Amino acid sequence: MRFWIILVVLLLAACSTTQQETQARKEANQELPDSKKVYFFQHRLLPEWTFTSDGNFFNDLLQSDLTKLRAAATKIVSKDYAEMIKTEVVDNQAAVLITFPQPKNMADCFYILIVKKNDDFAFYTYEKTMSFEQNDPVKGIVGIWSKEGSHGNLGPRTYTSSSDFIQDVLSNSG
């Protein structure tokens, strides 16, 4: 009789553990919203690569090698999103512009400009912002990421073109 009681207790404990493990797996595998995926990719991963790859990420972009960039975007966001990412080497500058699909959410980037300064890098974003009224001329905010991982806000802007963003950043970055 004691054997059966022990067996029942063990089975009940195993069942409750299995239910807890199953619930934990479900919660861990819940799909993150696209806005969080895009934010992580643009604002966490790309600055990290820029500042910690000893220039390798920047050099890949200079050579139009988007293999690593698109593979990460595919894994984190989606294949369609990754295929719409474009890069452009900025003439006469040690800089690369990354253009993203049209931003859907606030803080999604229109563009990122990575500027090489001697052996260091500057990482600028042009992020979608909210409109405060129907005819609000502000379209985005220029931001900057530091190698320590902090984000600075350089203020609202009214343009949407990449050429205006490049000119703005390069003329104000000293």
N, C-alpha and C positions, 0 to 999 in steps of 0.2 A: 504494500500500500504506500509506504514511504517513497518508493521508487517512482510510482505514478504521480505523486504530488510534486516531487522534484522535477519530473519530466514536464508536467503541465506548467510549472513556474518557469522553467527554462524556455519552453515554447512561447509562453506569453511575453517573456522578456525579449526574445528574439523578434517576435512580431512587432512589438512597440519600437524596438531599435530600427527595424526595417522600415516602419512607417516614418520615423523621424529622419532616417537617412534619405528616403524617397522624397520627403518634403524639402529637405535641404538641397537635394539635387535639383528639384524643380525650381526652387527659388534662385539657385546659382545660375541656372540655364535660362532664366527669363530674359527675353530679348530687351536690350537697352533701346531707348528711343534714338532715332537717327541723329537728333540734335546733340546728344551726348557722345555718340560715336564720332561725328564730324568734329566736335569741339576737342575731344581727346586727340584725334589725328592732327588737326591744325595747330592747336595751342599747347600740346604737351609733347607729342612724338617728334614733330618736325623741328621745334626749337632744340630739343634734346639732341637729335642727330646733328643739327647745325653746330652746336657747341661742344659735342663730345666725340666727333668722328675724326678729329685731327685734319679737317678739311676734305675728307673723302666724300662726304655727302655733297658738299658744295661742288667739288670737282666732277662728280657724276652728273650733276645738273648742268655744269658748264659744257660737258660733252654730250648733252642731250640723252644721257643714259637714265631713263626713268624706270628701270626695272625694279629697283628696291622701293621707290616711291609708290609706284602703281601696285606692286604686290602688297604693300602694307595697307594702302587705301582699299584694295579689294577685300583683304582679310578683315579690316576693321569696319568699313562702311559698306561698300558693295562694288561689284565689278563695273556696273554702269557708271557709278560715281568716279571710279578710278580712271576709266577710259576718257572721261571728259576733262581730266586735269592736263593742263598744258604748261610748258615752260618757255621762257625766252631769255636769252643772254642779252643784257642791256649793253648796247654799243658803247665803247670807250669807257666803260666802267667795269669794275670788278664786282658785278652784281648779277643776280638771277631773279627773274620774276616768275612766280608760280601763280597761275590762274586756275581758279576752281569753278565748278558749276555754280550757276546763279544761287546765291545764298537764300535759304528758306527761313532760317531762324536768326534772331538777334545773336550777335557774336560770331556767326558763321563768316568766314572770310571771303571777300571778293578776290583778294590777292594777298600774297606774301612776297616781300622783297628781302632777299638775303644779300647783304653788302659785305664784301671782304675789305677789311681795313688792316693793312699790313698782315700780321699773322692772326688777327682776330676777326670776329664777325659781328654784324649787327643784324637783328631779325625784326622786321617791321610787318605789321598786319594792317589790312584795311578791312574792317569788320562792319557788317550790316548792323544798323541801330534802329531803334523804334522811332516812328514818326509821332510827333505830339499833336499834329493837326493835319488836315487833309492836304494842304499845299505846303507842307514842311519841306524846305529846300535841303535839309540835312539828309544825306543818304548813308553815311558811314562815319566810323571813328578810326583814326590812325592810332595804332598801338605799337608798343615795342616790348620785346621780351629780352631779359638779361640772361646771361649764362648761369646765374644763380637761380633762375626760375621765376623771377618776379616779373609782373606785367605792369607797364606804364601806359597811361592814357595820354595821347598827344593831342586830343581834341577832335571835335566834329568837323566833317568836311561835306561839301555839297556835290562833289564830282562822283562819277562812276567809272570813268575811263582809266585804263591802266596807265596811259601816258601821263595823265594828270597826277596819279599816285606816284609814279616814278619821279617825275619832276619835283613834286612836293617833298618827298623823302630826301632825294639827293641834294636838293638846294638847301634843306634845313638840317642835314646831318653833319655838316661841317667836314 
